[in-house]
Amino acid sequence: MAGKPTPAEFLRQVRAETSKVVWPTRKETITTAIMVLIMTSLLALFFLGTDSFFGWVVRQLLALLG
């Protein structure tokens, strides 16, 4: 088992690993961000509809009791 690296060695290792990363292009980042916004909007609408429906069902059931 190797010992704990010095802070300078740690920074060299971090720099070496970071250089291996394939960073997305600006176009890929924008496209991904737009897709995330679209999907979160669709999911928000879906859950709004689902919540509204179940709220309506509960109100109808409570109206039958009261």
C-alpha positions as CSV (number, residue, x, y, z in Angstrom):
1,M,0.0,0.0,0.0
2,A,1.4,3.4,-1.0
3,G,1.8,6.1,1.5
4,K,-0.2,9.4,1.6
5,P,1.0,11.7,-1.3
6,T,2.4,15.1,-0.5
7,P,0.2,18.1,-1.4
8,A,2.4,18.9,-4.4
9,E,2.2,15.2,-5.6
10,F,-1.6,15.2,-5.1
11,L,-1.9,18.4,-7.2
12,R,0.2,16.8,-10.0
13,Q,-2.0,13.7,-9.9
14,V,-5.1,15.9,-10.1
15,R,-3.7,17.8,-13.0
16,A,-2.8,14.6,-14.8
17,E,-6.3,13.1,-14.3
18,T,-8.0,16.3,-15.3
19,S,-6.1,16.4,-18.6
20,K,-7.6,13.0,-19.4
21,V,-11.2,14.3,-19.2
22,V,-13.0,14.8,-22.5
23,W,-14.9,18.1,-21.9
24,P,-18.1,18.7,-23.8
25,T,-18.3,21.3,-26.5
26,R,-20.3,24.5,-26.1
27,K,-22.9,23.2,-28.5
28,E,-23.2,19.8,-26.5
29,T,-23.6,21.7,-23.3
30,I,-26.3,24.0,-24.6
31,T,-28.1,21.1,-26.2
32,T,-28.0,19.1,-23.0
33,A,-29.2,22.1,-21.0
34,I,-32.2,22.6,-23.3
35,M,-33.1,18.9,-23.1
36,V,-32.9,19.0,-19.3
37,L,-35.2,22.1,-19.3
38,I,-37.7,20.4,-21.6
39,M,-37.8,17.1,-19.6
40,T,-38.1,18.9,-16.3
41,S,-40.9,21.0,-17.7
42,L,-42.7,17.9,-19.0
43,L,-42.3,16.1,-15.7
44,A,-43.5,19.2,-13.8
45,L,-46.7,19.3,-15.9
46,F,-47.2,15.5,-15.5
47,F,-46.9,15.7,-11.7
48,L,-49.1,18.8,-11.6
49,G,-51.8,16.9,-13.5
50,T,-51.4,13.8,-11.3
51,D,-51.5,15.8,-8.1
52,S,-54.5,17.8,-9.3
53,F,-56.4,14.6,-10.3
54,F,-55.7,12.9,-6.9
55,G,-56.7,16.1,-5.1
56,W,-60.0,16.2,-7.0
57,V,-60.6,12.5,-6.1
58,V,-59.9,13.1,-2.4
59,R,-62.2,16.2,-2.5
60,Q,-65.0,14.1,-4.1
61,L,-64.6,11.3,-1.5
62,L,-64.6,13.8,1.3
63,A,-67.8,15.5,-0.1
64,L,-69.5,12.1,0.0
65,L,-68.7,11.7,3.7
66,G,-69.6,15.2,4.7
